[in-house]
Amino acid sequence: MKFLVRRYYSGFCTYEVDAEDEDAAYNIARHLPIDEDEILSTLEDWRHADEVEVIEDNED
């Protein structure tokens, strides 16, 4: 059998921003560029989001 497997990971980027409140800080940070090195170094398995589906069944 052949399967299509999608593995999901969670990661994060850290930002320091000046803002009036938490909502404003979040909105500022979400528009900043992603630090690819940091996001890759913080990846963790997100198993409950992974998907596996049969794409070819050779048992016929």
Biopython code that builds the backbone (N, CA, C, O; Angstrom):
import numpy as np
from Bio.PDB.StructureBuilder import StructureBuilder

atoms = [
    (1, "MET", "N", (0.842, -1.176, 0.000)),
    (1, "MET", "CA", (0.000, 0.000, 0.000)),
    (1, "MET", "C", (0.888, 1.239, 0.000)),
    (1, "MET", "O", (2.010, 1.230, 0.506)),
    (2, "LYS", "N", (0.361, 2.276, -0.569)),
    (2, "LYS", "CA", (1.072, 3.552, -0.584)),
    (2, "LYS", "C", (0.241, 4.562, 0.189)),
    (2, "LYS", "O", (-0.983, 4.603, 0.063)),
    (3, "PHE", "N", (0.924, 5.384, 0.998)),
    (3, "PHE", "CA", (0.248, 6.352, 1.848)),
    (3, "PHE", "C", (0.791, 7.751, 1.607)),
    (3, "PHE", "O", (1.964, 7.936, 1.283)),
    (4, "LEU", "N", (-0.074, 8.715, 1.768)),
    (4, "LEU", "CA", (0.315, 10.121, 1.792)),
    (4, "LEU", "C", (0.287, 10.540, 3.259)),
    (4, "LEU", "O", (-0.753, 10.454, 3.914)),
    (5, "VAL", "N", (1.430, 10.993, 3.774)),
    (5, "VAL", "CA", (1.545, 11.353, 5.184)),
    (5, "VAL", "C", (1.884, 12.830, 5.292)),
    (5, "VAL", "O", (2.846, 13.302, 4.686)),
    (6, "ARG", "N", (1.094, 13.550, 6.062)),
    (6, "ARG", "CA", (1.365, 14.964, 6.345)),
    (6, "ARG", "C", (1.719, 15.079, 7.818)),
    (6, "ARG", "O", (0.888, 14.800, 8.683)),
    (7, "ARG", "N", (2.954, 15.491, 8.108)),
    (7, "ARG", "CA", (3.390, 15.680, 9.490)),
    (7, "ARG", "C", (3.388, 17.162, 9.781)),
    (7, "ARG", "O", (3.965, 17.952, 9.035)),
    (8, "TYR", "N", (2.745, 17.532, 10.853)),
    (8, "TYR", "CA", (2.660, 18.932, 11.250)),
    (8, "TYR", "C", (3.583, 19.181, 12.439)),
    (8, "TYR", "O", (3.804, 18.306, 13.276)),
    (9, "TYR", "N", (4.102, 20.376, 12.485)),
    (9, "TYR", "CA", (4.994, 20.779, 13.568)),
    (9, "TYR", "C", (4.547, 22.137, 14.080)),
    (9, "TYR", "O", (3.966, 22.938, 13.348)),
    (10, "SER", "N", (4.826, 22.373, 15.333)),
    (10, "SER", "CA", (4.572, 23.703, 15.877)),
    (10, "SER", "C", (5.914, 24.327, 16.217)),
    (10, "SER", "O", (6.850, 23.637, 16.620)),
    (11, "GLY", "N", (5.995, 25.600, 16.054)),
    (11, "GLY", "CA", (7.210, 26.346, 16.368)),
    (11, "GLY", "C", (6.820, 27.774, 16.693)),
    (11, "GLY", "O", (5.643, 28.129, 16.633)),
    (12, "PHE", "N", (7.786, 28.580, 17.033)),
    (12, "PHE", "CA", (7.448, 29.956, 17.364)),
    (12, "PHE", "C", (8.610, 30.879, 17.067)),
    (12, "PHE", "O", (9.756, 30.446, 16.943)),
    (13, "CYS", "N", (8.298, 32.144, 16.956)),
    (13, "CYS", "CA", (9.274, 33.221, 16.852)),
    (13, "CYS", "C", (9.023, 34.169, 18.016)),
    (13, "CYS", "O", (7.880, 34.382, 18.421)),
    (14, "THR", "N", (10.088, 34.728, 18.543)),
    (14, "THR", "CA", (10.003, 35.644, 19.677)),
    (14, "THR", "C", (10.291, 37.058, 19.205)),
    (14, "THR", "O", (11.251, 37.290, 18.470)),
    (15, "TYR", "N", (9.464, 37.997, 19.624)),
    (15, "TYR", "CA", (9.635, 39.397, 19.237)),
    (15, "TYR", "C", (9.579, 40.277, 20.476)),
    (15, "TYR", "O", (8.829, 39.995, 21.411)),
    (16, "GLU", "N", (10.363, 41.331, 20.484)),
    (16, "GLU", "CA", (10.243, 42.382, 21.496)),
    (16, "GLU", "C", (9.724, 43.619, 20.783)),
    (16, "GLU", "O", (10.361, 44.122, 19.857)),
    (17, "VAL", "N", (8.556, 44.113, 21.220)),
    (17, "VAL", "CA", (7.940, 45.272, 20.569)),
    (17, "VAL", "C", (7.481, 46.269, 21.622)),
    (17, "VAL", "O", (7.170, 45.894, 22.753)),
    (18, "ASP", "N", (7.440, 47.526, 21.248)),
    (18, "ASP", "CA", (6.866, 48.573, 22.093)),
    (18, "ASP", "C", (5.422, 48.780, 21.656)),
    (18, "ASP", "O", (5.149, 48.970, 20.471)),
    (19, "ALA", "N", (4.487, 48.743, 22.622)),
    (19, "ALA", "CA", (3.070, 48.900, 22.296)),
    (19, "ALA", "C", (2.316, 49.405, 23.519)),
    (19, "ALA", "O", (2.831, 49.388, 24.637)),
    (20, "GLU", "N", (1.083, 49.856, 23.286)),
    (20, "GLU", "CA", (0.227, 50.367, 24.358)),
    (20, "GLU", "C", (-0.387, 49.254, 25.207)),
    (20, "GLU", "O", (-0.612, 49.442, 26.403)),
    (21, "ASP", "N", (-0.663, 48.079, 24.590)),
    (21, "ASP", "CA", (-1.275, 46.976, 25.320)),
    (21, "ASP", "C", (-0.959, 45.661, 24.612)),
    (21, "ASP", "O", (-0.296, 45.656, 23.574)),
    (22, "GLU", "N", (-1.436, 44.540, 25.175)),
    (22, "GLU", "CA", (-1.141, 43.223, 24.615)),
    (22, "GLU", "C", (-1.685, 43.051, 23.205)),
    (22, "GLU", "O", (-1.006, 42.488, 22.346)),
    (23, "ASP", "N", (-2.901, 43.528, 22.953)),
    (23, "ASP", "CA", (-3.480, 43.405, 21.614)),
    (23, "ASP", "C", (-2.644, 44.148, 20.584)),
    (23, "ASP", "O", (-2.392, 43.631, 19.496)),
    (24, "ALA", "N", (-2.216, 45.349, 20.920)),
    (24, "ALA", "CA", (-1.386, 46.130, 20.004)),
    (24, "ALA", "C", (-0.042, 45.444, 19.788)),
    (24, "ALA", "O", (0.463, 45.406, 18.666)),
    (25, "ALA", "N", (0.539, 44.904, 20.854)),
    (25, "ALA", "CA", (1.821, 44.197, 20.733)),
    (25, "ALA", "C", (1.683, 42.996, 19.806)),
    (25, "ALA", "O", (2.545, 42.760, 18.960)),
    (26, "TYR", "N", (0.601, 42.237, 19.963)),
    (26, "TYR", "CA", (0.357, 41.083, 19.097)),
    (26, "TYR", "C", (0.224, 41.517, 17.640)),
    (26, "TYR", "O", (0.823, 40.905, 16.755)),
    (27, "ASN", "N", (-0.550, 42.559, 17.387)),
    (27, "ASN", "CA", (-0.755, 43.028, 16.015)),
    (27, "ASN", "C", (0.534, 43.528, 15.381)),
    (27, "ASN", "O", (0.757, 43.322, 14.188)),
    (28, "ILE", "N", (1.380, 44.177, 16.160)),
    (28, "ILE", "CA", (2.672, 44.621, 15.632)),
    (28, "ILE", "C", (3.539, 43.404, 15.296)),
    (28, "ILE", "O", (4.108, 43.322, 14.207)),
    (29, "ALA", "N", (3.634, 42.462, 16.238)),
    (29, "ALA", "CA", (4.504, 41.296, 16.061)),
    (29, "ALA", "C", (4.064, 40.414, 14.900)),
    (29, "ALA", "O", (4.906, 39.850, 14.203)),
    (30, "ARG", "N", (2.757, 40.287, 14.683)),
    (30, "ARG", "CA", (2.299, 39.392, 13.610)),
    (30, "ARG", "C", (2.623, 39.924, 12.229)),
    (30, "ARG", "O", (2.524, 39.185, 11.249)),
    (31, "HIS", "N", (3.010, 41.189, 12.125)),
    (31, "HIS", "CA", (3.392, 41.764, 10.836)),
    (31, "HIS", "C", (4.906, 41.837, 10.639)),
    (31, "HIS", "O", (5.378, 42.295, 9.598)),
    (32, "LEU", "N", (5.658, 41.390, 11.629)),
    (32, "LEU", "CA", (7.115, 41.385, 11.516)),
    (32, "LEU", "C", (7.572, 40.134, 10.766)),
    (32, "LEU", "O", (6.852, 39.136, 10.740)),
    (33, "PRO", "N", (8.747, 40.174, 10.162)),
    (33, "PRO", "CA", (9.230, 39.006, 9.422)),
    (33, "PRO", "C", (9.490, 37.813, 10.349)),
    (33, "PRO", "O", (9.818, 37.979, 11.524)),
    (34, "ILE", "N", (9.338, 36.631, 9.799)),
    (34, "ILE", "CA", (9.603, 35.399, 10.536)),
    (34, "ILE", "C", (11.108, 35.165, 10.577)),
    (34, "ILE", "O", (11.793, 35.278, 9.561)),
    (35, "ASP", "N", (11.610, 34.840, 11.758)),
    (35, "ASP", "CA", (13.015, 34.471, 11.920)),
    (35, "ASP", "C", (13.118, 32.975, 11.616)),
    (35, "ASP", "O", (12.822, 32.143, 12.473)),
    (36, "GLU", "N", (13.536, 32.639, 10.401)),
    (36, "GLU", "CA", (13.541, 31.242, 9.963)),
    (36, "GLU", "C", (14.423, 30.358, 10.837)),
    (36, "GLU", "O", (14.073, 29.206, 11.094)),
    (37, "ASP", "N", (15.556, 30.872, 11.296)),
    (37, "ASP", "CA", (16.436, 30.075, 12.155)),
    (37, "ASP", "C", (15.758, 29.744, 13.479)),
    (37, "ASP", "O", (15.847, 28.615, 13.961)),
    (38, "GLU", "N", (15.078, 30.732, 14.070)),
    (38, "GLU", "CA", (14.417, 30.482, 15.349)),
    (38, "GLU", "C", (13.249, 29.522, 15.182)),
    (38, "GLU", "O", (13.075, 28.612, 15.992)),
    (39, "ILE", "N", (12.458, 29.713, 14.154)),
    (39, "ILE", "CA", (11.288, 28.839, 13.996)),
    (39, "ILE", "C", (11.714, 27.398, 13.730)),
    (39, "ILE", "O", (11.063, 26.465, 14.200)),
    (40, "LEU", "N", (12.796, 27.207, 12.983)),
    (40, "LEU", "CA", (13.281, 25.847, 12.742)),
    (40, "LEU", "C", (13.860, 25.221, 14.006)),
    (40, "LEU", "O", (13.744, 24.012, 14.207)),
    (41, "SER", "N", (14.476, 26.026, 14.852)),
    (41, "SER", "CA", (15.085, 25.482, 16.071)),
    (41, "SER", "C", (14.060, 25.205, 17.168)),
    (41, "SER", "O", (14.392, 24.551, 18.157)),
    (42, "THR", "N", (12.833, 25.680, 17.025)),
    (42, "THR", "CA", (11.809, 25.465, 18.052)),
    (42, "THR", "C", (10.718, 24.494, 17.616)),
    (42, "THR", "O", (9.709, 24.349, 18.306)),
    (43, "LEU", "N", (10.910, 23.830, 16.481)),
    (43, "LEU", "CA", (9.880, 22.912, 15.998)),
    (43, "LEU", "C", (9.688, 21.730, 16.942)),
    (43, "LEU", "O", (10.653, 21.158, 17.448)),
    (44, "GLU", "N", (8.429, 21.378, 17.167)),
    (44, "GLU", "CA", (8.065, 20.198, 17.936)),
    (44, "GLU", "C", (6.971, 19.459, 17.182)),
    (44, "GLU", "O", (6.148, 20.068, 16.497)),
    (45, "ASP", "N", (6.974, 18.127, 17.319)),
    (45, "ASP", "CA", (5.910, 17.338, 16.693)),
    (45, "ASP", "C", (4.551, 17.804, 17.177)),
    (45, "ASP", "O", (4.375, 18.144, 18.347)),
    (46, "TRP", "N", (3.595, 17.815, 16.263)),
    (46, "TRP", "CA", (2.213, 18.158, 16.584)),
    (46, "TRP", "C", (1.366, 16.982, 16.126)),
    (46, "TRP", "O", (0.546, 17.101, 15.216)),
    (47, "ARG", "N", (1.584, 15.839, 16.779)),
    (47, "ARG", "CA", (1.073, 14.544, 16.338)),
    (47, "ARG", "C", (-0.439, 14.535, 16.115)),
    (47, "ARG", "O", (-0.902, 13.937, 15.144)),
    (48, "HIS", "N", (-1.212, 15.172, 16.976)),
    (48, "HIS", "CA", (-2.671, 15.100, 16.835)),
    (48, "HIS", "C", (-3.168, 15.798, 15.568)),
    (48, "HIS", "O", (-4.335, 15.652, 15.204)),
    (49, "ALA", "N", (-2.298, 16.556, 14.892)),
    (49, "ALA", "CA", (-2.697, 17.208, 13.647)),
    (49, "ALA", "C", (-2.226, 16.436, 12.415)),
    (49, "ALA", "O", (-2.635, 16.747, 11.296)),
    (50, "ASP", "N", (-1.365, 15.426, 12.614)),
    (50, "ASP", "CA", (-0.836, 14.661, 11.481)),
    (50, "ASP", "C", (-1.956, 13.908, 10.768)),
    (50, "ASP", "O", (-2.979, 13.572, 11.365)),
    (51, "GLU", "N", (-1.742, 13.653, 9.488)),
    (51, "GLU", "CA", (-2.737, 12.952, 8.676)),
    (51, "GLU", "C", (-2.057, 11.850, 7.878)),
    (51, "GLU", "O", (-0.944, 12.027, 7.383)),
    (52, "VAL", "N", (-2.730, 10.715, 7.757)),
    (52, "VAL", "CA", (-2.264, 9.622, 6.913)),
    (52, "VAL", "C", (-3.456, 9.154, 6.106)),
    (52, "VAL", "O", (-4.524, 8.896, 6.660)),
    (53, "GLU", "N", (-3.278, 9.043, 4.789)),
    (53, "GLU", "CA", (-4.370, 8.546, 3.954)),
    (53, "GLU", "C", (-3.821, 7.591, 2.908)),
    (53, "GLU", "O", (-2.711, 7.771, 2.407)),
    (54, "VAL", "N", (-4.601, 6.583, 2.588)),
    (54, "VAL", "CA", (-4.225, 5.622, 1.557)),
    (54, "VAL", "C", (-4.371, 6.298, 0.206)),
    (54, "VAL", "O", (-5.411, 6.886, -0.090)),
    (55, "ILE", "N", (-3.324, 6.216, -0.618)),
    (55, "ILE", "CA", (-3.425, 6.773, -1.966)),
    (55, "ILE", "C", (-3.347, 5.684, -3.033)),
    (55, "ILE", "O", (-3.678, 5.916, -4.196)),
    (56, "GLU", "N", (-2.902, 4.485, -2.622)),
    (56, "GLU", "CA", (-2.884, 3.368, -3.557)),
    (56, "GLU", "C", (-2.988, 2.082, -2.757)),
    (56, "GLU", "O", (-2.171, 1.827, -1.872)),
    (57, "ASP", "N", (-3.987, 1.275, -3.064)),
    (57, "ASP", "CA", (-4.195, 0.020, -2.358)),
    (57, "ASP", "C", (-3.816, -1.111, -3.291)),
    (57, "ASP", "O", (-4.535, -1.390, -4.250)),
    (58, "ASN", "N", (-2.694, -1.767, -3.023)),
    (58, "ASN", "CA", (-2.198, -2.845, -3.881)),
    (58, "ASN", "C", (-2.739, -4.205, -3.480)),
    (58, "ASN", "O", (-2.300, -5.217, -4.027)),
    (59, "GLU", "N", (-3.662, -4.264, -2.559)),
    (59, "GLU", "CA", (-4.180, -5.535, -2.069)),
    (59, "GLU", "C", (-5.342, -6.065, -2.901)),
    (59, "GLU", "O", (-5.974, -7.048, -2.516)),
    (60, "ASP", "N", (-5.629, -5.443, -4.013)),
    (60, "ASP", "CA", (-6.744, -5.896, -4.873)),
    (60, "ASP", "C", (-6.383, -7.141, -5.637)),
    (60, "ASP", "O", (-7.200, -7.654, -6.402)),
]
sb = StructureBuilder()
sb.init_structure("model")
sb.init_model(0)
sb.init_chain("A")
sb.init_seg("    ")
for serial, (resi, resn, name, xyz) in enumerate(atoms, 1):
    if name == "N":
        sb.init_residue(resn, " ", resi, " ")
    sb.init_atom(name, np.array(xyz, "f"), 0.0, 1.0, " ", f" {name:<3s}", serial, name[0])
structure = sb.get_structure()
